[in-house]
């Protein structure tokens, strides 16, 4: 589920004296054997960041690295640092044995100091990941036109050797003789450790989870097509989620094509990060890492309409209203590192109270002689995304795009908001917004 936490990017609003210089590069090697049945890929990258101590301090504290974690044994925050470098290495293979069996796997290592966010996007360094996939496919037409079954295993660690997460899953897909498809998957995620949940604080235990999904898709050759999907997840700390989606497509013939895709998600996370406060217990290094339970409803609907004037000229329209509401409850603080247990406020000798009035409300906790407060940020978020694109291939391989995009959105604190409903989707089109126009052209050089 989305985590409604604002994390400041260290490259935003830096003073002129604190600017960074960044360099990144890499090499990639691809090999094929057995007539293309076996593929091997190797990738090696390197990065370097230099700048003032103030700039490097912000990079070290950013969520990509979290060098300030108090229980990290392999990294350390250094406020005098003026440079940082790292590497990323990856290897993957894919082996197809005849018409039935396929094996694939990958291994990735991103060192703690690796950072390419000035040239690309990297959500998290300090990772070692490994995964394996095996699949059997049957293509002979019999009772079914095609079917396959597969299994996956994935694990990742940080460079301190902490196993962060693991996943074991099975999946399958069946295509009937009438071209309808039925699919499903089931996965097990054992409990693990997180080095990011406390936002730069100590390690925290994570819940063990099980989950699965089923889907049905009609014949894609028909003028009227449809699909429906349902997924669920349940964890051993009281969290759960259910997601459902519906897809409808219609090709009336000629140049028109329409599609509609509403989606709804209901989720409960009992370990949603809220804030970090000082004057905590020695077990958590003198700070309080506050979490709460968030009950979230999310509803969206994607609409598309395309019209082809000719093979070289088309008009494509898209819009998607979106609404999400979230309500917090059951606040508490991390008991000790590597644990998932919380000291729930209102128990263990603590008291909790909440202010009235306009949202957001203030939560006040009394813990012995200590009193502290934080904000209960129940919310309602609306957005409306739309665009219109005209595509004209004026010469073979040379294309002109005219783009108009309208984005609207709003966010309000709203204590105990009602669950997201279809009326909110209509309201999203009335939120404040902005228009964006773009022209893009490509030209094929006849070399």
QUIVENQUI-V715888 format. One record per residue. N is the residue number from 1. RES is the residue in one letter. SS is DSSP state (2 for helix, 1 for strand, 0 for the rest). PSI is psi in degrees with one decimal (NA if undefined). D_LAST is the distance of its C-alpha to the last C-alpha in whole Angstrom. Layout:
BEGIN
N & RES & SS & PSI & D_LAST
N & RES & SS & PSI & D_LAST
END
This chain:
BEGIN
1 & X & 0 & 156.3 & 49
2 & X & 0 & 141.8 & 48
3 & X & 0 & 116.3 & 50
4 & X & 0 & 71.3 & 50
5 & X & 0 & 129.7 & 50
6 & X & 0 & 118.3 & 49
7 & X & 0 & 124.1 & 48
8 & X & 0 & 130.8 & 47
9 & X & 0 & 130.0 & 43
10 & X & 0 & -8.8 & 44
11 & X & 0 & 3.4 & 41
12 & X & 0 & 130.0 & 42
13 & X & 0 & 36.7 & 45
14 & X & 0 & 139.5 & 45
15 & X & 0 & 156.5 & 47
16 & X & 2 & -37.6 & 45
17 & X & 2 & -8.9 & 47
18 & X & 2 & 20.5 & 46
19 & X & 0 & 154.2 & 42
20 & X & 1 & 152.1 & 40
21 & X & 1 & 138.2 & 37
22 & X & 1 & 140.5 & 35
23 & X & 1 & 141.5 & 33
24 & X & 1 & 148.4 & 31
25 & X & 1 & 168.8 & 29
26 & X & 1 & 169.1 & 28
27 & X & 1 & 150.0 & 27
28 & X & 1 & 135.5 & 26
29 & X & 1 & 128.9 & 27
30 & X & 1 & 130.6 & 27
31 & X & 1 & 142.8 & 28
32 & X & 1 & 140.7 & 29
33 & X & 1 & 166.5 & 32
34 & X & 2 & 45.6 & 33
35 & X & 2 & 30.2 & 30
36 & X & 2 & 1.7 & 29
37 & X & 0 & -26.6 & 33
38 & X & 1 & 128.9 & 33
39 & X & 1 & 134.4 & 31
40 & X & 1 & 132.6 & 32
41 & X & 1 & 135.2 & 30
42 & X & 1 & 138.0 & 31
43 & X & 1 & 132.1 & 31
44 & X & 1 & 127.2 & 32
45 & X & 1 & 157.3 & 32
46 & X & 1 & 152.6 & 34
47 & X & 1 & 153.4 & 35
48 & X & 1 & 134.1 & 37
49 & X & 1 & 132.7 & 39
50 & X & 1 & 153.3 & 41
51 & X & 1 & -164.9 & 43
52 & X & 0 & 160.5 & 47
53 & X & 2 & -36.0 & 49
54 & X & 2 & -41.7 & 50
55 & X & 2 & -44.1 & 46
56 & X & 2 & -30.4 & 46
57 & X & 2 & -40.7 & 49
58 & X & 2 & -38.7 & 48
59 & X & 2 & -42.5 & 45
60 & X & 2 & -33.6 & 47
61 & X & 2 & -12.0 & 49
62 & X & 0 & 158.5 & 46
63 & X & 0 & -17.4 & 46
64 & X & 0 & -26.8 & 43
65 & X & 0 & -49.7 & 46
66 & X & 0 & 52.3 & 49
67 & X & 0 & -17.7 & 51
68 & X & 0 & 2.3 & 54
69 & X & 0 & 127.3 & 55
70 & X & 0 & -21.0 & 59
71 & X & 0 & 16.6 & 59
72 & X & 0 & 131.9 & 56
73 & X & 0 & -9.2 & 56
74 & X & 0 & -9.6 & 53
75 & X & 0 & 157.6 & 52
76 & X & 0 & 134.3 & 54
77 & X & 0 & 128.2 & 53
78 & X & 0 & 105.4 & 53
79 & X & 0 & -10.5 & 53
80 & X & 0 & -0.9 & 53
81 & X & 0 & 140.3 & 50
82 & X & 0 & 0.6 & 47
83 & X & 1 & 159.9 & 44
84 & X & 1 & 137.0 & 43
85 & X & 1 & 162.8 & 40
86 & X & 1 & -179.8 & 40
87 & X & 1 & 157.9 & 38
88 & X & 1 & 131.8 & 36
89 & X & 1 & 140.5 & 36
90 & X & 1 & 146.7 & 35
91 & X & 1 & 136.7 & 35
92 & X & 1 & 153.7 & 35
93 & X & 1 & 155.5 & 35
94 & X & 1 & 122.8 & 35
95 & X & 1 & 119.6 & 37
96 & X & 1 & 118.4 & 37
97 & X & 1 & 99.4 & 39
98 & X & 0 & -145.5 & 39
99 & X & 0 & -4.7 & 39
100 & X & 0 & -55.0 & 42
101 & X & 1 & 142.5 & 42
102 & X & 1 & 132.7 & 39
103 & X & 1 & 140.5 & 40
104 & X & 1 & 153.8 & 38
105 & X & 1 & 164.3 & 39
106 & X & 1 & 155.1 & 38
107 & X & 1 & 133.3 & 40
108 & X & 1 & 138.4 & 39
109 & X & 1 & 124.7 & 40
110 & X & 1 & 111.7 & 40
111 & X & 0 & 158.7 & 42
112 & X & 0 & -32.7 & 44
113 & X & 0 & 2.2 & 43
114 & X & 0 & 133.1 & 39
115 & X & 0 & 116.0 & 38
116 & X & 0 & 21.5 & 34
117 & X & 0 & -12.3 & 35
118 & X & 0 & -13.8 & 34
119 & X & 0 & -18.9 & 30
120 & X & 0 & -133.0 & 31
121 & X & 0 & 127.6 & 34
122 & X & 0 & 115.4 & 36
123 & X & 0 & -33.1 & 40
124 & X & 0 & 127.4 & 42
125 & X & 0 & -165.7 & 42
126 & X & 0 & 52.8 & 45
127 & X & 1 & 139.8 & 44
128 & X & 1 & 119.9 & 44
129 & X & 1 & 144.0 & 43
130 & X & 1 & 140.5 & 43
131 & X & 1 & 152.8 & 43
132 & X & 1 & 138.9 & 43
133 & X & 1 & 137.0 & 42
134 & X & 1 & 139.9 & 43
135 & X & 1 & 141.0 & 43
136 & X & 1 & 131.0 & 44
137 & X & 1 & 136.1 & 43
138 & X & 1 & 118.1 & 44
139 & X & 0 & -6.0 & 42
140 & X & 0 & 132.2 & 45
141 & X & 0 & 122.8 & 46
142 & X & 0 & -120.7 & 50
143 & X & 0 & -38.0 & 52
144 & X & 0 & 154.3 & 48
145 & X & 0 & -34.7 & 45
146 & X & 1 & 148.6 & 44
147 & X & 1 & 154.8 & 45
148 & X & 1 & 155.6 & 44
149 & X & 1 & 140.9 & 46
150 & X & 1 & 167.3 & 45
151 & X & 1 & 145.8 & 47
152 & X & 1 & 152.0 & 45
153 & X & 1 & 130.2 & 47
154 & X & 1 & 144.2 & 46
155 & X & 1 & 146.2 & 47
156 & X & 1 & 150.4 & 47
157 & X & 1 & 166.5 & 48
158 & X & 0 & 177.6 & 48
159 & X & 0 & -3.8 & 49
160 & X & 0 & -2.8 & 52
161 & X & 0 & 7.7 & 53
162 & X & 0 & 125.5 & 54
163 & X & 1 & 114.9 & 52
164 & X & 1 & -48.5 & 51
165 & X & 1 & 158.2 & 50
166 & X & 1 & 155.8 & 50
167 & X & 1 & 135.7 & 49
168 & X & 1 & 127.0 & 50
169 & X & 1 & 158.8 & 49
170 & X & 1 & 151.6 & 49
171 & X & 1 & 156.7 & 47
172 & X & 1 & 158.9 & 47
173 & X & 1 & 137.9 & 45
174 & X & 1 & 130.4 & 46
175 & X & 1 & 121.1 & 45
176 & X & 0 & 172.6 & 47
177 & X & 0 & -23.2 & 47
178 & X & 0 & 11.4 & 47
179 & X & 0 & 14.0 & 44
180 & X & 0 & 145.9 & 46
181 & X & 1 & 138.4 & 45
182 & X & 1 & 130.1 & 47
183 & X & 1 & 160.5 & 47
184 & X & 1 & 159.4 & 48
185 & X & 1 & 157.0 & 49
186 & X & 1 & 135.6 & 51
187 & X & 1 & 150.5 & 51
188 & X & 1 & 129.4 & 53
189 & X & 1 & 100.6 & 53
190 & X & 0 & 156.8 & 56
191 & X & 0 & 152.1 & 57
192 & X & 0 & -152.3 & 55
193 & X & 1 & 141.0 & 55
194 & X & 1 & 134.5 & 53
195 & X & 0 & 16.1 & 52
196 & X & 0 & -20.0 & 51
197 & X & 0 & -31.1 & 53
198 & X & 0 & 7.5 & 56
199 & X & 0 & 54.3 & 53
200 & X & 0 & 1.4 & 53
201 & X & 0 & -161.1 & 57
202 & X & 0 & 170.6 & 58
203 & X & 0 & 149.9 & 57
204 & X & 1 & 138.4 & 58
205 & X & 1 & 150.6 & 59
206 & X & 0 & 158.6 & 57
207 & X & 0 & 147.6 & 58
208 & X & 0 & 142.3 & 57
209 & X & 1 & 152.4 & 56
210 & X & 1 & 149.3 & 55
211 & X & 1 & 166.1 & 53
212 & X & 1 & 174.9 & 51
213 & X & 1 & 156.0 & 50
214 & X & 1 & 150.8 & 50
215 & X & 1 & 152.3 & 47
216 & X & 1 & 132.8 & 47
217 & X & 1 & 131.8 & 44
218 & X & 0 & 179.0 & 45
219 & X & 0 & 116.4 & 43
220 & X & 0 & -8.6 & 39
221 & X & 0 & -15.1 & 39
222 & X & 0 & 158.2 & 42
223 & X & 0 & -40.2 & 41
224 & X & 1 & 120.5 & 44
225 & X & 1 & 155.4 & 43
226 & X & 1 & 156.4 & 45
227 & X & 1 & 152.4 & 45
228 & X & 1 & 141.5 & 48
229 & X & 1 & 150.3 & 48
230 & X & 1 & 129.6 & 51
231 & X & 1 & 156.6 & 51
232 & X & 1 & 160.2 & 53
233 & X & 1 & 142.3 & 54
234 & X & 1 & 136.3 & 58
235 & X & 1 & 166.6 & 58
236 & X & 0 & 11.8 & 62
237 & X & 0 & 13.3 & 62
238 & X & 0 & 2.1 & 63
239 & X & 0 & 156.5 & 59
240 & X & 1 & 164.2 & 57
241 & X & 1 & 150.4 & 55
242 & X & 1 & 131.3 & 54
243 & X & 1 & 138.1 & 51
244 & X & 1 & 144.9 & 50
245 & X & 1 & 149.8 & 47
246 & X & 1 & 135.8 & 47
247 & X & 1 & 132.3 & 44
248 & X & 1 & 133.8 & 44
249 & X & 1 & 143.4 & 41
250 & X & 1 & 126.6 & 41
251 & X & 1 & 95.2 & 39
252 & X & 1 & -6.1 & 41
253 & X & 1 & 160.3 & 39
254 & X & 0 & -131.9 & 36
255 & X & 0 & -7.0 & 34
256 & X & 1 & 150.5 & 36
257 & X & 1 & 132.1 & 36
258 & X & 1 & 151.5 & 39
259 & X & 1 & 151.0 & 40
260 & X & 1 & 133.8 & 43
261 & X & 1 & 81.3 & 43
262 & X & 1 & 147.9 & 46
263 & X & 1 & 144.1 & 47
264 & X & 1 & 137.6 & 50
265 & X & 1 & 133.1 & 51
266 & X & 1 & 125.5 & 55
267 & X & 1 & 147.9 & 55
268 & X & 1 & 121.2 & 58
269 & X & 1 & 118.1 & 57
270 & X & 1 & 1.5 & 60
271 & X & 1 & 54.2 & 58
272 & X & 1 & 123.7 & 56
273 & X & 1 & 138.8 & 56
274 & X & 1 & -56.8 & 58
275 & X & 1 & 170.3 & 59
276 & X & 1 & 131.4 & 60
277 & X & 1 & 156.3 & 63
278 & X & 1 & -179.1 & 65
279 & X & 0 & 45.7 & 69
280 & X & 0 & -170.7 & 68
281 & X & 0 & 155.6 & 70
282 & X & 2 & -31.6 & 70
283 & X & 2 & -29.1 & 68
284 & X & 2 & 34.4 & 65
285 & X & 0 & 36.6 & 65
286 & X & 0 & 14.5 & 67
287 & X & 1 & 161.4 & 65
288 & X & 1 & 119.4 & 65
289 & X & 1 & 104.0 & 61
290 & X & 1 & 132.8 & 62
291 & X & 1 & 164.3 & 61
292 & X & 1 & 172.3 & 62
293 & X & 1 & 129.0 & 61
294 & X & 1 & 129.4 & 59
295 & X & 1 & 113.2 & 59
296 & X & 1 & 135.5 & 56
297 & X & 1 & 130.3 & 55
298 & X & 1 & 130.7 & 51
299 & X & 1 & 134.6 & 50
300 & X & 1 & 164.8 & 47
301 & X & 1 & 124.9 & 45
302 & X & 1 & 127.6 & 41
303 & X & 1 & 137.1 & 41
304 & X & 1 & 143.5 & 37
305 & X & 1 & 126.4 & 37
306 & X & 1 & 142.2 & 34
307 & X & 1 & 127.2 & 33
308 & X & 1 & 110.1 & 30
309 & X & 0 & -35.9 & 30
310 & X & 0 & -177.1 & 27
311 & X & 0 & -20.0 & 25
312 & X & 0 & -5.6 & 22
313 & X & 1 & 124.0 & 25
314 & X & 1 & 158.1 & 28
315 & X & 1 & 126.9 & 30
316 & X & 1 & 128.6 & 32
317 & X & 1 & 144.3 & 35
318 & X & 1 & 136.9 & 36
319 & X & 1 & 149.3 & 40
320 & X & 1 & 106.2 & 42
321 & X & 1 & 149.8 & 45
322 & X & 1 & 139.9 & 47
323 & X & 1 & 140.8 & 50
324 & X & 1 & 135.3 & 52
325 & X & 1 & 147.2 & 55
326 & X & 1 & 138.6 & 57
327 & X & 1 & 130.5 & 60
328 & X & 1 & 149.9 & 62
329 & X & 1 & 174.9 & 65
330 & X & 1 & 63.9 & 67
331 & X & 1 & 149.8 & 66
332 & X & 1 & 176.0 & 66
333 & X & 1 & 153.1 & 65
334 & X & 1 & 129.7 & 64
335 & X & 0 & -46.3 & 67
336 & X & 0 & 157.3 & 66
337 & X & 0 & 150.7 & 62
338 & X & 0 & 4.2 & 61
339 & X & 0 & 152.7 & 63
340 & X & 0 & -0.3 & 62
341 & X & 0 & 144.0 & 65
342 & X & 1 & 148.6 & 66
343 & X & 1 & 101.5 & 69
344 & X & 1 & 129.3 & 70
345 & X & 0 & 136.6 & 71
346 & X & 0 & -4.1 & 74
347 & X & 0 & 170.6 & 75
348 & X & 0 & 32.3 & 76
349 & X & 0 & 4.8 & 79
350 & X & 1 & 156.0 & 76
351 & X & 1 & 154.0 & 76
352 & X & 1 & 139.8 & 73
353 & X & 1 & 161.5 & 74
354 & X & 1 & 135.3 & 71
355 & X & 0 & 155.5 & 72
356 & X & 0 & -157.5 & 72
357 & X & 0 & -160.8 & 70
358 & X & 0 & 151.7 & 67
359 & X & 0 & 150.8 & 64
360 & X & 0 & 148.3 & 63
361 & X & 1 & 156.1 & 66
362 & X & 1 & 129.3 & 67
363 & X & 1 & 128.3 & 68
364 & X & 1 & 130.5 & 71
365 & X & 1 & 134.6 & 72
366 & X & 1 & 117.1 & 75
367 & X & 1 & 92.6 & 75
368 & X & 0 & -124.4 & 79
369 & X & 0 & -7.6 & 79
370 & X & 1 & 138.6 & 75
371 & X & 1 & 132.9 & 74
372 & X & 1 & 162.4 & 70
373 & X & 1 & 155.5 & 68
374 & X & 1 & 171.3 & 65
375 & X & 1 & 136.0 & 63
376 & X & 1 & 108.2 & 63
377 & X & 0 & 57.0 & 59
378 & X & 0 & 146.4 & 59
379 & X & 1 & 163.4 & 57
380 & X & 1 & 121.2 & 55
381 & X & 1 & 130.6 & 51
382 & X & 1 & 144.9 & 49
383 & X & 1 & 155.3 & 46
384 & X & 1 & 114.5 & 44
385 & X & 1 & 132.1 & 40
386 & X & 1 & 152.4 & 38
387 & X & 1 & 158.6 & 35
388 & X & 1 & 124.6 & 33
389 & X & 1 & 125.8 & 29
390 & X & 1 & 127.3 & 28
391 & X & 1 & 126.8 & 24
392 & X & 1 & 113.4 & 22
393 & X & 1 & 90.5 & 19
394 & X & 1 & -20.8 & 18
395 & X & 1 & 153.1 & 15
396 & X & 0 & 119.6 & 14
397 & X & 0 & -5.8 & 13
398 & X & 1 & 125.7 & 14
399 & X & 1 & 143.0 & 17
400 & X & 1 & 131.3 & 20
401 & X & 1 & 130.0 & 23
402 & X & 1 & 122.7 & 27
403 & X & 1 & 130.8 & 29
404 & X & 1 & 126.4 & 33
405 & X & 1 & 133.8 & 35
406 & X & 1 & 119.9 & 39
407 & X & 1 & 128.0 & 40
408 & X & 1 & 151.8 & 44
409 & X & 1 & 157.6 & 46
410 & X & 1 & 150.7 & 50
411 & X & 1 & 129.0 & 52
412 & X & 1 & 142.6 & 56
413 & X & 1 & 128.3 & 58
414 & X & 0 & 101.5 & 61
415 & X & 0 & 129.5 & 64
416 & X & 0 & 57.2 & 64
417 & X & 0 & 152.7 & 61
418 & X & 0 & 155.4 & 61
419 & X & 0 & 147.8 & 59
420 & X & 0 & 134.5 & 56
421 & X & 0 & 172.9 & 56
422 & X & 2 & -26.8 & 54
423 & X & 2 & -34.3 & 56
424 & X & 2 & -34.3 & 54
425 & X & 2 & -40.3 & 50
426 & X & 2 & -38.5 & 51
427 & X & 2 & -28.3 & 53
428 & X & 2 & -27.8 & 49
429 & X & 0 & -12.5 & 48
430 & X & 0 & 3.3 & 50
431 & X & 0 & 158.6 & 50
432 & X & 0 & 148.5 & 48
433 & X & 1 & -172.5 & 44
434 & X & 1 & 153.0 & 41
435 & X & 1 & 147.5 & 38
436 & X & 1 & 129.5 & 35
437 & X & 1 & 141.3 & 32
438 & X & 1 & 148.5 & 28
439 & X & 1 & 128.2 & 25
440 & X & 1 & 136.2 & 22
441 & X & 1 & 139.9 & 18
442 & X & 1 & 146.6 & 15
443 & X & 0 & 127.4 & 12
444 & X & 0 & 115.0 & 9
445 & X & 0 & 125.8 & 6
446 & X & 0 & 69.1 & 4
447 & X & 0 & NA & 0
END
